[in-house]
Amino acid sequence: MTHIFHITTGADWAGAQKSGEYAADSLETEGFIHCSDPRQVVGVANARFRGRADLVLLHVDVRRLDAEVRYENLEGGNDLFPHVYGAIPVAAVVKVTRLQPGDGGVFEIDDSEPG
């Protein structure tokens, strides 16, 4: 898989564009940036960000990362999630899409997204 995905705010992405790299708060507190594979995006969005209208989805090309990507499950269950162990260079983000909730604040992504 060459693309992984990260949900962040539009404001945080704008800041990353100015600095040249994106570093979520979790990089400092947990040592990595939480990401998702394509089938995990909607579940993560609804579990962590339900109702938020200020979000963007970063499409990250793992081939453009200098940092290690590990697939791990740190919260239980059977699903492995990609974690980026370093900052994400802006050049590794190949696409950014708005992530808007639908009725009742629930996120849905059609078949053409996020890939």
C-alpha positions as CSV (number, residue, x, y, z in Angstrom):
1,M,0.0,0.0,0.0
2,T,1.5,3.3,-1.0
3,H,-1.0,5.7,0.6
4,I,-2.0,6.1,4.2
5,F,-4.3,8.8,5.6
6,H,-4.3,11.2,8.5
7,I,-7.2,13.4,9.7
8,T,-6.3,16.8,11.0
9,T,-7.7,20.3,11.1
10,G,-7.5,22.7,8.2
11,A,-5.6,25.2,10.5
12,D,-3.0,22.6,11.5
13,W,-2.5,21.7,7.8
14,A,-2.1,25.4,6.9
15,G,0.6,25.6,9.6
16,A,2.4,22.6,8.2
17,Q,2.5,24.1,4.8
18,K,4.3,27.1,6.2
19,S,6.8,25.0,8.1
20,G,7.3,22.4,5.4
21,E,6.3,19.4,7.6
22,Y,3.3,18.1,9.6
23,A,3.8,16.9,13.2
24,A,0.6,16.0,15.1
25,D,0.6,16.5,18.9
26,S,0.8,12.7,19.2
27,L,4.3,12.8,17.7
28,E,5.5,14.5,20.9
29,T,3.3,12.7,23.4
30,E,3.3,9.2,21.9
31,G,6.3,9.2,19.5
32,F,4.3,8.7,16.3
33,I,1.5,10.1,14.1
34,H,-1.7,8.1,14.0
35,C,-2.8,7.2,10.4
36,S,-5.3,4.9,8.7
37,D,-5.5,2.8,5.7
38,P,-8.3,3.5,3.2
39,R,-10.8,1.2,4.8
40,Q,-10.2,2.6,8.3
41,V,-10.7,6.3,7.6
42,V,-14.5,6.5,8.1
43,G,-14.4,4.5,11.3
44,V,-11.7,6.6,12.8
45,A,-13.4,9.8,11.7
46,N,-16.7,8.8,13.4
47,A,-15.0,7.5,16.5
48,R,-12.7,10.5,17.1
49,F,-14.1,13.4,15.2
50,R,-17.9,13.0,14.9
51,G,-19.6,16.3,14.0
52,R,-16.4,18.3,13.4
53,A,-16.6,20.4,10.2
54,D,-13.0,21.8,10.3
55,L,-11.2,18.7,9.1
56,V,-9.1,17.7,6.2
57,L,-7.9,14.3,5.1
58,L,-4.2,14.1,4.3
59,H,-3.3,11.5,1.6
60,V,0.3,10.5,2.4
61,D,2.5,8.7,0.0
62,V,4.6,6.4,2.2
63,R,7.4,6.3,-0.5
64,R,8.0,10.0,0.2
65,L,8.5,9.6,4.0
66,D,11.8,9.5,5.7
67,A,10.3,8.3,8.9
68,E,9.5,4.7,9.7
69,V,5.9,3.4,9.2
70,R,4.8,0.6,11.5
71,Y,1.5,-1.2,11.4
72,E,0.4,-1.7,15.0
73,N,-2.6,-2.2,17.3
74,L,-2.1,-0.3,20.5
75,E,-5.7,-0.1,21.6
76,G,-7.0,-3.7,21.4
77,G,-8.9,-5.4,18.7
78,N,-7.5,-7.0,15.6
79,D,-7.0,-4.1,13.2
80,L,-3.5,-2.8,12.5
81,F,-3.1,0.9,12.0
82,P,-0.2,2.7,10.3
83,H,1.8,4.9,12.6
84,V,4.4,7.3,11.3
85,Y,7.4,7.6,13.6
86,G,8.5,11.1,12.6
87,A,7.2,14.3,11.0
88,I,5.4,14.1,7.6
89,P,7.1,16.3,5.0
90,V,4.6,18.4,3.1
91,A,5.9,16.9,-0.1
92,A,4.7,13.4,1.1
93,V,1.1,14.7,1.1
94,V,-0.1,14.1,-2.4
95,K,-3.7,15.2,-1.9
96,V,-5.8,17.0,0.7
97,T,-9.6,16.6,0.8
98,R,-12.1,18.3,3.1
99,L,-13.7,15.8,5.5
100,Q,-17.3,17.0,6.1
101,P,-19.8,15.2,8.3
102,G,-23.2,14.4,6.9
103,D,-26.6,14.2,8.7
104,G,-26.2,13.8,12.5
105,G,-22.5,14.6,12.3
106,V,-21.7,11.2,10.8
107,F,-18.9,10.9,8.2
108,E,-19.3,8.9,5.0
109,I,-16.9,8.6,2.1
110,D,-18.1,7.5,-1.3
111,D,-16.4,4.7,-3.2
112,S,-14.1,7.1,-4.9
113,E,-12.6,8.3,-1.6
114,P,-10.1,8.3,0.0
115,G,-7.9,6.5,-2.5
